């Protein structure tokens, strides 16, 4: 951690830090707290462990930060991996006043099933059973009766509002959002290939124990002083099988995941020594740069490695959708970890069926663990949201039977767990998770956003604009592959601060599907930092804000001078107020003739552009110097012409801000009476935000953005 300043965190607006490092460095913690932050994002938040009697160091540190940082966002794909206690604890980080009693939280969770059932009836059938109507009356009272009457009369708007009202009252629906694969859709199918292999005698001689039996290669290396010729990968049949499989798949990209970094590194040695198959390794002992290089080497279609070998922790958070063959060299001890493994390939953007290859040693705990995941949890072919609960419930029976035990006892366990999984999945579908799914999808509004985004993706305005921007700033672009470009700074690069992202160059794509499957490519949208930063450089600099052109139009007398002025309405305010939603920096255009008339309403920007020719720079400079005294008063007159339009825009912005805020205040005030997640501080903050926003909009000014002098010729 290096910095010229006393506090390195004060040097940056955005800091990315490892929580493991932070908990070990008190000096870094002090600097972090002193810097002050607006938002904290915690990725892989399921690692934050909490119990009523004790919290992990990581959890305690995040809790302290959450108390002083206004915005907190926790991200996880497996929220209940460490149990419902830790799930509750994460909600407690977001709202400690609301989520303070674990027992009450558990009881409350059970109360949402009838609500979810009622909402589902509305969505599926459009009408409600007497039982569901009684549930709605209990939640909404007289207001619910009014809406029910309208729904029964066939009012679709009342139906949509009734669903919104029920979702609003959902206990965690305002702080927790969960989108399930079933709701999102678009994911590939999975196909399982199992390979039972004979257990070598070297492993049978190892000390009995769960760790040794599930990962015998690790125990063998730890208990044996072996030579190079006696290493485990010389006799383990899984290695022979892996080499044969990779040769059969030839140039197909294959991801191999194992539990331990030592196993991953040994497998790389085995492939190099025994087969010459190009492989690269990926584990937690490597730094970020080394992992990025390994991932890029694997992703390279022409010269890259055929196989990437990952450890459990090293692969977390990485996506390799361009591959669809996954080898599970061993099996993890928890079903959520299994899902994380498969999730490296099974993501939106995957174009093929996921081929899961699972080698395991016969008559060993590996074989039984495979059977547990496949037959009891169905965790290979589908996601298993109940995996953590089942592992916890049946763990005392599972662990002893993995090592040894009667076959009848084992089959009884499988049958019991399968039945319990089916029951829990049914409960999840009708209970709290279904409500969360409905609420997280925006109650129908999400589809409209998706359509708008896809429509924008189909337009060519962004690539055309960016090519112009690259040319203007001296950025070279060359084809990388279909729908992909390589950007590099040229010798004529105009501004070294252009946000290219890498001084040596970057690979970009405008294609969303390609970006989803290629992490080494940057997906360029209007919101991308490169686009936003490039536009900021144009707006803040002098490039293009003055121009002289010759206009060819027979209706104009030669020598006639037209003055085109571009203004923007500007409001200086904290970004947290988000006033750009109401007063965006859209251009206000004025085209003045010699008599001071504004022709912009009759002559469009594009129509005018088609009539223009460039003027040599020297001639343009001489003309401007000669006409300066005449042009200055006309510029002032232009601002007077545009001022009424500016005032209209500001008034409309104030009206929309006030209307939106009043609507939200009314909703939250009504909701507060029935949902304790709505705090008084939220209402106060919203009123304060409204008053500040209106005051800032009142001070909005016109800014002259660009001038173009047009001379008839």
C-alpha positions in Angstrom: 0.0 0.0 0.0 1.9 3.0 -1.3 0.9 6.6 -1.6 2.4 10.1 -1.6 -0.3 11.2 0.7 -0.6 10.3 4.4 -3.7 8.2 3.7 -3.5 6.1 0.4 -7.3 5.7 0.4 -7.8 9.4 0.0 -6.0 9.2 -3.4 -8.8 7.4 -5.1 -12.6 7.5 -5.6 -12.7 3.7 -6.0 -10.7 1.2 -4.0 -10.6 -2.6 -4.4 -9.2 -4.4 -1.3 -9.1 -7.9 -0.1 -11.0 -8.5 3.1 -8.5 -11.1 4.2 -5.7 -8.6 4.0 -7.7 -5.9 5.7 -8.5 -7.8 8.8 -4.8 -8.5 9.4 -3.6 -4.9 8.9 -4.8 -2.5 11.6 -3.0 0.4 10.1 -4.9 -0.2 6.8 -8.2 -0.3 8.7 -7.5 3.0 10.4 -6.8 4.6 7.0 -9.9 3.1 5.5 -12.2 4.4 8.3 -10.5 7.9 8.1 -11.0 8.2 4.3 -14.8 8.3 4.4 -16.9 6.4 1.8 -20.3 6.7 0.1 -20.7 3.0 -0.8 -19.3 -0.3 0.3 -19.7 -3.4 -1.9 -18.9 -6.8 -0.4 -18.5 -9.6 -3.0 -18.9 -13.2 -2.1 -20.7 -12.1 1.1 -21.6 -15.6 2.1 -18.1 -15.8 3.6 -19.2 -13.5 6.3 -19.9 -15.9 9.2 -22.0 -14.9 12.2 -23.6 -16.8 15.1 -25.6 -15.4 18.0 -22.7 -16.1 20.4 -19.8 -15.2 18.1 -19.0 -13.4 14.8 -16.0 -13.9 12.5 -13.3 -11.2 12.3 -14.4 -10.5 8.7 -18.0 -10.0 9.7 -17.1 -7.7 12.6 -15.0 -5.5 10.4 -17.7 -5.2 7.8 -20.2 -4.5 10.5 -18.1 -1.6 11.8 -17.8 -0.2 8.3 -21.5 -0.6 7.6 -22.2 1.6 10.7 -20.4 4.6 9.2 -20.9 4.1 5.4 -24.3 5.3 4.1 -24.6 2.7 1.3 -24.0 -1.0 1.7 -24.3 -3.6 -1.1 -23.7 -7.3 -0.4 -23.4 -9.8 -3.3 -23.6 -13.6 -3.2 -24.8 -16.4 -5.4 -25.3 -18.7 -2.4 -26.8 -16.7 0.4 -27.6 -19.6 2.7 -24.4 -21.6 2.2 -23.3 -21.1 5.8 -26.8 -21.5 7.2 -29.8 -19.3 8.0 -28.0 -17.6 10.9 -25.4 -16.1 8.6 -28.2 -15.2 6.1 -29.9 -13.3 8.9 -26.6 -11.7 9.9 -26.1 -10.2 6.4 -29.6 -8.6 6.6 -28.6 -7.3 10.0 -25.6 -5.5 8.4 -28.1 -3.7 6.1 -30.6 -2.8 8.7 -29.6 -3.7 12.3 -32.7 -2.0 13.8 -35.0 -4.1 11.8 -33.2 -7.4 11.9 -32.2 -7.8 15.6 -33.9 -11.0 16.7 -33.0 -14.3 14.9 -36.0 -16.2 16.4 -38.4 -13.5 15.2 -36.8 -13.6 11.8 -37.3 -17.4 11.5 -40.9 -17.1 12.6 -41.6 -14.2 10.2 -40.1 -16.3 7.3 -42.9 -18.9 7.8 -45.6 -16.2 7.5 -45.0 -15.4 3.8 -46.1 -18.7 2.3 -49.8 -17.8 2.1 -48.9 -14.4 0.6 -46.7 -16.0 -2.0 -49.5 -18.5 -2.8 -52.0 -15.7 -3.3 -49.6 -13.7 -5.6 -49.0 -16.9 -7.6 -52.7 -17.5 -8.0 -53.1 -14.0 -9.4 -50.3 -14.5 -11.8 -51.3 -18.0 -13.0 -55.1 -17.8 -13.0 -55.9 -14.1 -12.8 -58.4 -14.9 -10.0 -58.3 -15.9 -6.3 -59.7 -18.7 -4.2 -61.7 -17.8 -1.1 -58.6 -18.9 1.0 -56.3 -16.5 -0.9 -58.9 -13.7 -0.6 -58.9 -14.1 3.1 -55.1 -14.0 3.2 -55.2 -10.7 1.2 -57.8 -9.2 3.5 -55.6 -10.1 6.5 -52.6 -8.3 5.0 -54.3 -5.3 3.3 -57.5 -4.8 5.2 -60.2 -2.5 3.6 -57.8 -1.4 0.9 -57.3 -5.0 -0.1 -61.1 -5.6 -0.3 -61.5 -2.6 -2.7 -58.7 -4.0 -4.9 -60.2 -7.5 -4.8 -63.5 -6.2 -5.9 -61.9 -4.5 -8.9 -59.8 -7.7 -9.7 -62.9 -9.9 -9.6 -64.5 -7.4 -12.0 -61.7 -8.0 -14.5 -59.6 -4.8 -13.9 -56.0 -5.7 -15.0 -54.6 -2.5 -13.5 -56.1 -3.3 -10.1 -54.6 -6.8 -10.4 -51.1 -5.3 -11.0 -51.5 -2.9 -8.1 -52.7 -5.6 -5.8 -49.6 -7.7 -6.6 -47.4 -4.6 -5.9 -49.1 -3.9 -2.6 -48.5 -7.5 -1.4 -44.9 -7.5 -2.5 -44.4 -4.1 -0.8 -45.3 -5.7 2.5 -42.9 -8.5 2.1 -40.5 -8.4 5.1 -37.2 -8.3 3.3 -38.3 -7.3 -0.1 -36.9 -3.8 0.2 -33.4 -4.9 1.3 -33.0 -8.3 -0.4 -33.2 -9.1 -4.0 -32.8 -12.7 -5.4 -33.1 -13.7 -9.0 -33.3 -17.5 -9.5 -32.2 -19.3 -12.6 -35.7 -20.6 -13.2 -37.0 -17.0 -13.3 -34.2 -15.5 -15.4 -34.0 -18.4 -17.9 -31.6 -18.6 -20.8 -29.2 -21.0 -19.1 -27.8 -24.1 -20.8 -28.7 -27.8 -20.1 -26.3 -30.0 -18.2 -25.2 -33.5 -19.1 -23.5 -35.8 -16.6 -20.7 -38.4 -17.5 -19.6 -40.6 -14.6 -16.4 -42.6 -14.7 -16.0 -45.2 -11.8 -12.3 -46.2 -11.7 -10.5 -48.8 -9.6 -9.0 -47.6 -6.3 -5.1 -48.1 -6.4 -3.6 -50.1 -3.6 -1.4 -47.2 -2.5 -4.5 -45.3 -1.4 -6.0 -48.4 0.4 -3.0 -48.4 2.7 -3.5 -44.8 3.9 -4.8 -44.1 7.4 -8.6 -44.2 7.5 -10.2 -40.7 7.7 -12.6 -38.5 5.8 -10.0 -36.1 4.5 -7.7 -38.9 3.4 -10.4 -40.8 1.7 -12.1 -37.9 -0.2 -8.7 -36.5 -1.3 -6.3 -39.4 -1.1 -3.7 -37.8 -3.3 -3.2 -35.0 -0.7 -2.9 -37.4 2.2 -0.5 -39.7 0.2 1.9 -36.8 -0.5 1.6 -35.7 3.2 2.3 -39.1 4.7 4.8 -40.4 2.2 8.4 -39.5 1.5 8.2 -40.3 -2.2 10.6 -39.9 -5.1 9.7 -38.3 -8.4 8.9 -41.7 -9.9 6.5 -42.5 -7.0 4.4 -39.4 -7.0 0.7 -40.0 -6.8 -0.1 -39.0 -10.3 2.1 -41.9 -11.6 -0.5 -44.5 -10.3 -3.8 -42.7 -9.8 -6.2 -44.0 -12.5 -7.9 -40.6 -12.6 -4.8 -39.1 -14.2 -4.7 -41.8 -16.9 -8.3 -41.2 -17.5 -7.8 -37.4 -17.7 -5.0 -37.7 -20.3 -7.0 -40.1 -22.4 -10.1 -37.8 -22.2 -8.1 -34.7 -23.2 -6.6 -36.5 -26.2 -10.0 -37.6 -27.2 -11.4 -34.0 -27.0 -8.3 -32.7 -28.8 -8.6 -28.9 -29.3 -11.7 -28.5 -27.2 -11.2 -26.2 -24.2 -11.5 -28.2 -20.9 -11.8 -26.7 -17.4 -10.5 -29.0 -14.6 -11.4 -28.2 -11.0 -10.0 -29.8 -7.8 -10.2 -29.1 -4.1 -6.6 -28.2 -3.4 -3.9 -26.0 -5.0 -1.3 -28.7 -4.5 -3.5 -31.1 -6.6 -3.8 -28.5 -9.3 -0.1 -27.9 -9.5 0.6 -31.7 -9.5 -1.8 -32.2 -12.3 -0.1 -29.6 -14.4 3.2 -31.4 -13.8 1.5 -34.7 -14.7 0.1 -33.5 -18.0 3.4 -31.8 -19.0 5.6 -34.9 -18.1 3.3 -37.7 -19.2 1.5 -36.2 -22.2 2.8 -32.9 -23.4 -0.7 -31.5 -23.4 -0.6 -27.6 -23.0 -2.1 -26.7 -19.7 -2.1 -23.8 -17.3 -2.9 -23.7 -13.6 -5.0 -21.3 -11.5 -5.0 -21.3 -7.7 -5.1 -19.1 -4.6 -1.4 -18.9 -4.3 -1.2 -16.8 -7.5 -1.6 -13.0 -7.5 -4.3 -11.3 -9.6 -2.0 -10.5 -12.5 -0.8 -14.2 -12.6 -4.4 -15.4 -12.6 -5.4 -13.0 -15.4 -2.5 -14.2 -17.5 -3.5 -17.8 -16.9 -7.1 -17.1 -17.8 -6.0 -15.2 -21.0 -3.7 -18.1 -22.0 -6.6 -20.5 -21.6 -9.0 -18.2 -23.5 -6.6 -17.8 -26.5 -8.3 -19.8 -29.2 -5.3 -20.2 -31.5 -2.2 -20.5 -29.3 -3.7 -21.0 -25.8 -3.8 -23.9 -23.4 -6.3 -26.7 -24.0 -6.9 -27.2 -20.3 -7.0 -24.9 -17.3 -6.6 -26.6 -13.9 -8.2 -24.7 -11.0 -8.2 -25.1 -7.3 -11.5 -24.6 -5.4 -10.8 -21.2 -4.0 -8.7 -20.0 -7.0 -11.6 -20.5 -9.4 -14.1 -18.6 -7.3 -15.7 -15.7 -9.2 -14.1 -16.6 -12.5 -16.2 -17.4 -15.6 -15.1 -19.4 -18.6 -18.3 -19.6 -20.7 -16.2 -20.2 -23.9 -15.6 -23.7 -22.6 -18.4 -26.3 -22.0 -16.4 -29.3 -20.8 -15.9 -29.4 -17.0 -13.9 -32.1 -15.3 -14.5 -32.5 -11.6 -11.3 -34.2 -10.7 -12.6 -34.6 -7.1 -15.8 -33.5 -5.3 -16.1 -30.7 -2.8 -17.4 -31.3 0.7 -20.4 -29.0 0.3 -23.1 -28.9 -2.4 -22.9 -25.1 -2.7 -19.2 -25.5 -3.6 -20.2 -28.0 -6.2 -22.6 -25.5 -7.7 -19.9 -22.8 -7.7 -17.7 -25.1 -9.7 -20.4 -25.8 -12.3 -21.2 -22.1 -12.3 -17.8 -21.3 -13.8 -19.3 -22.6 -17.2 -23.0 -22.7 -16.6 -23.8 -19.0 -17.0 -25.8 -16.7 -19.3 -23.7 -16.5 -22.4 -22.9 -20.3 -22.5 -23.9 -21.5 -26.0 -23.5 -25.3 -25.5 -24.8 -28.0 -23.2 -22.5 -28.3 -20.2 -20.6 -31.6 -20.3 -19.8 -32.7 -16.7 -17.1 -35.3 -16.4 -16.8 -36.9 -12.9 -14.1 -39.6 -12.4 -14.2 -41.3 -9.0 -12.6 -44.2 -7.2 -14.9 -47.2 -6.8 -15.8 -48.6 -3.3 -14.5 -45.4 -1.8 -16.0 -42.3 -0.1 -15.7 -40.5 -3.4 -18.2 -43.0 -5.0 -20.7 -42.5 -2.2 -20.3 -38.7 -2.2 -21.0 -38.8 -6.0 -24.1 -40.8 -5.3 -25.2 -38.4 -2.5 -24.9 -35.4 -4.8 -26.5 -37.1 -7.8 -29.3 -39.3 -6.4 -30.1 -37.5 -3.1 -29.5 -33.8 -4.0 -29.8 -33.9 -7.9 -27.0 -31.3 -7.7 -25.2 -32.2 -11.0 -28.1 -31.8 -13.5 -29.9 -28.9 -11.6 -29.1 -26.2 -9.1 -29.8 -27.3 -5.6 -31.1 -24.4 -3.4 -31.8 -26.8 -0.6 -28.3 -28.3 -0.5 -27.1 -26.4 2.6 -30.2 -27.4 4.6 -30.0 -31.0 3.6 -26.2 -31.2 4.3 -26.8 -29.8 7.8 -29.8 -32.0 8.5 -28.3 -35.3 7.3 -24.7 -34.5 8.0 -24.5 -36.7 11.2 -25.7 -39.7 9.2 -23.8 -38.8 6.0 -20.2 -38.5 7.3 -19.9 -41.9 9.0 -21.5 -43.7 6.1 -19.2 -42.1 3.5 -16.3 -44.0 5.0 -18.0 -47.3 5.7 -21.4 -48.7 6.6 -24.2 -51.0 5.6 -25.5 -50.6 2.1 -29.1 -50.7 3.3 -28.3 -47.8 5.7 -26.7 -45.9 2.9 -29.7 -46.4 0.6 -32.1 -45.4 3.4 -30.2 -42.2 3.8 -30.3 -41.5 0.0 -34.1 -42.1 0.0 -34.8 -40.0 3.1 -32.7 -37.1 1.7 -34.3 -37.2 -1.7 -37.8 -37.1 -0.2 -36.8 -34.2 2.1 -35.3 -32.3 -0.9 -38.5 -32.6 -2.9 -40.4 -31.3 0.1 -38.1 -28.4 0.7 -38.1 -27.4 -3.0 -41.9 -27.3 -3.0 -41.8 -25.1 0.1 -39.2 -22.8 -1.5 -41.3 -22.5 -4.6 -44.4 -21.5 -2.7 -42.8 -19.5 0.2 -40.4 -16.7 0.8 -38.1 -17.3 -2.2 -41.0 -17.1 -4.6 -41.9 -13.7 -3.2 -38.3 -12.5 -3.4 -38.2 -13.7 -7.0 -41.3 -11.8 -7.9 -40.2 -8.7 -6.2 -36.6 -8.9 -7.6 -38.0 -9.0 -11.1 -39.5 -5.6 -10.7 -43.1 -7.0 -10.8 -43.1 -6.9 -14.6 -41.1 -3.7 -15.1 -37.8 -5.7 -15.7 -39.1 -7.0 -19.0 -39.5 -3.5 -20.3 -36.0 -2.6 -19.3 -34.6 -5.7 -21.0 -36.4 -4.8 -24.2 -35.0 -1.2 -24.1 -31.5 -2.5 -23.6 -31.7 -5.1 -26.4 -33.1 -2.4 -28.7 -30.1 -0.1 -27.8 -27.7 -3.0 -28.5 -29.1 -3.4 -32.0 -28.3 0.2 -32.9 -25.1 1.2 -34.7 -24.8 4.8 -33.3 -22.3 3.8 -30.5 -19.7 2.0 -32.8 -20.0 4.9 -35.3 -19.5 7.5 -32.6 -16.6 5.6 -31.0 -14.7 5.3 -34.3 -15.0 9.1 -34.7 -13.8 9.5 -31.1 -10.9 7.2 -31.6 -9.8 9.0 -34.8 -10.0 12.4 -33.0 -7.9 11.3 -30.1 -5.3 9.2 -32.1 -6.4 5.8 -30.9 -5.6 3.0 -33.4 -8.2 0.3 -33.9 -7.7 -3.0 -35.7 -9.8 -6.1 -36.1 -9.2 -8.8 -33.5 -11.9 -11.3 -34.6 -15.5 -11.2 -35.5 -17.3 -8.4 -33.5 -14.0 -7.5 -31.7 -11.4 -4.7 -32.0 -7.9 -4.1 -30.6 -7.4 -0.5 -29.4 -3.8 0.9 -29.1 -2.5 4.4 -28.5 -0.8 5.7 -31.7 2.1 8.0 -32.0 -0.3 10.8 -32.7 -2.4 10.3 -29.5 -3.9 13.6 -28.7 -4.4 13.2 -24.9 -2.6 10.8 -22.7 -5.4 10.9 -20.2 -7.8 9.2 -22.6 -9.3 6.3 -20.5 -8.1 3.4 -22.7 -7.6 1.3 -19.5 -4.2 -0.1 -20.5 -1.3 1.7 -22.1 -0.4 -1.3 -24.2 -3.9 -1.7 -25.6 -7.2 -3.4 -24.9 -9.6 -5.7 -26.7 -13.2 -4.5 -27.0 -16.5 -5.7 -28.4 -19.9 -4.1 -28.9 -21.6 -7.6 -28.9 -23.2 -8.5 -25.5 -23.2 -12.3 -26.1 -19.6 -12.3 -27.0 -18.7 -10.2 -24.0 -20.6 -12.7 -21.7 -18.4 -15.6 -22.9 -15.1 -13.7 -23.1 -13.8 -12.1 -19.9 -10.7 -10.8 -21.7 -12.8 -8.5 -23.8 -14.3 -5.2 -22.6 -18.0 -4.7 -23.4 -18.5 -1.2 -24.7 -21.8 0.5 -23.9 -22.8 4.1 -23.5 -22.1 3.7 -19.8 -18.6 2.2 -20.1 -15.9 4.3 -18.5 -14.0 4.6 -21.8 -17.1 6.1 -23.5 -18.0 8.4 -20.6 -14.4 9.5 -20.1 -13.9 10.2 -23.8 -17.1 12.3 -23.9 -15.9 14.1 -20.8 -12.6 15.0 -22.4 -14.5 16.4 -25.4 -16.9 18.4 -23.3 -14.2 19.8 -20.9 -11.6 20.5 -23.6 -11.5 22.9 -26.5 -11.8 20.1 -29.2 -14.7 20.9 -31.5 -16.2 23.7 -29.5 -15.5 26.3 -32.2 -15.6 26.0 -36.0 -15.9 27.9 -39.2 -17.5 26.4 -42.3 -18.6 27.5 -45.8 -22.3 27.0 -46.5 -23.5 26.3 -50.1 -27.1 27.5 -50.3 -28.5 29.5 -53.3 -31.1 31.1 -51.0 -28.3 32.9 -49.1 -26.5 35.9 -50.5 -22.8 35.3 -50.7 -21.0 36.7 -47.6 -24.1 36.2 -45.3 -23.0 35.0 -41.9 -25.1 32.6 -39.8 -24.2 31.9 -36.2 -25.0 28.5 -34.7 -24.9 28.2 -30.9 -25.1 25.1 -28.8 -26.1 25.5 -25.1 -26.7 23.1 -22.3 -28.7 23.5 -19.1 -26.2 22.9 -16.3 -26.9 22.2 -12.6 -24.0 21.8 -10.2 -25.1 19.4 -7.4 -23.9 16.4 -5.5 -24.2 13.2 -7.6 -26.2 11.6 -4.8 -29.2 13.8 -5.8 -29.2 12.3 -9.3 -30.5 15.5 -10.8 -29.4 14.3 -14.2 -32.5 12.2 -14.3 -34.6 15.3 -14.4 -32.3 17.9 -16.1 -29.9 15.9 -18.4 -27.3 17.9 -20.3 -29.3 17.8 -23.6 -28.3 20.4 -26.2 -30.3 23.6 -26.8 -29.6 24.8 -30.3 -29.9 28.3 -31.7 -29.3 29.3 -35.4 -29.2 33.1 -35.9 -29.4 34.9 -39.2 -28.0 38.5 -39.6 -31.3 40.0 -38.4 -31.2 38.0 -35.1 -33.9 35.5 -36.1 -33.7 32.0 -34.8 -33.9 29.5 -37.7 -33.2 26.3 -35.7 -36.9 25.3 -35.8 -36.8 25.4 -39.7 -33.3 24.1 -40.4 -32.3 20.9 -38.6 -28.7 20.2 -37.6 -28.4 17.3 -40.1 -29.9 19.4 -43.0 -27.4 22.1 -42.3 -24.5 19.7 -42.1 -25.2 18.4 -45.6 -24.6 21.9 -47.0 -21.3 22.6 -45.4 -17.7 22.6 -46.6 -14.5 23.0 -44.6 -12.4 26.2 -44.5 -8.6 26.3 -44.2 -7.6 27.0 -40.6 -5.6 30.1 -41.5 -8.5 31.6 -43.5 -10.9 30.8 -40.6 -8.7 32.5 -38.1 -8.4 35.7 -40.2 -12.2 35.8 -40.7 -12.9 35.5 -37.0 -10.5 38.2 -36.1 -12.1 40.6 -38.6 -15.7 39.8 -37.5 -15.1 39.5 -33.7 -16.8 42.8 -32.9 -19.9 41.9 -34.9 -20.1 38.3 -33.6 -19.9 39.1 -29.8 -23.2 40.9 -29.5 -24.9 38.2 -31.7 -23.7 35.6 -29.2 -25.2 37.6 -26.3 -28.4 37.8 -28.3 -28.4 34.1 -28.8 -28.5 33.5 -25.0 -31.5 35.7 -24.7 -33.2 33.7 -27.5 -32.5 30.4 -25.8 -33.3 31.5 -22.2 -37.0 30.8 -22.4 -36.4 27.2 -23.5 -33.9 26.8 -20.6 -36.5 28.1 -18.1 -39.1 25.7 -19.5 -36.7 22.7 -19.1 -35.8 23.7 -15.5 -39.5 24.1 -14.5 -40.3 20.7 -16.0 -37.4 19.2 -14.2 -38.6 20.7 -10.9 -42.2 19.4 -11.6 -41.0 15.9 -12.3 -38.7 15.8 -9.2 -41.5 17.0 -7.0 -44.0 14.6 -8.4 -41.7 11.6 -8.1 -40.7 12.4 -4.6 -44.3 13.0 -3.5 -45.4 9.7 -5.0 -42.6 7.9 -3.2 -43.2 9.7 0.1 -46.9 8.8 0.0 -46.1 5.1 -0.8 -43.5 4.9 2.0 -45.7 6.6 4.5 -48.5 4.2 3.8 -46.1 1.2 3.8 -44.5 2.2 7.1 -47.7 1.3 8.9 -47.5 -2.3 7.8 -43.8 -3.0 7.1 -41.3 -2.3 9.8 -38.4 -2.1 7.3 -39.5 1.5 6.5 -37.6 3.7 8.9 -38.4 7.3 9.8 -34.9 8.3 8.7 -35.8 7.2 5.1 -38.8 9.6 5.0 -36.7 12.4 6.4 -33.9 11.7 3.9 -36.3 11.7 1.0 -37.8 15.0 2.1 -34.4 16.5 2.5 -33.4 15.2 -0.9 -36.4 16.8 -2.5 -35.8 20.2 -1.0 -32.1 20.1 -1.9 -32.9 19.0 -5.4 -35.5 21.7 -6.0 -33.1 24.4 -4.7 -30.2 23.2 -6.9 -32.4 23.1 -10.0 -33.5 26.7 -9.2 -29.8 27.6 -9.6 -29.4 25.9 -13.0 -27.6 28.0 -15.6 -27.1 28.1 -19.3 -23.6 27.1 -20.5 -22.4 27.9 -24.0 -21.0 24.6 -25.2 -20.1 25.3 -28.9 -20.1 28.0 -31.6 -20.1 27.5 -35.3 -19.8 30.4 -37.8 -21.2 29.7 -41.2 -20.3 31.9 -44.2 -22.4 31.7 -47.4 -20.3 31.2 -50.5 
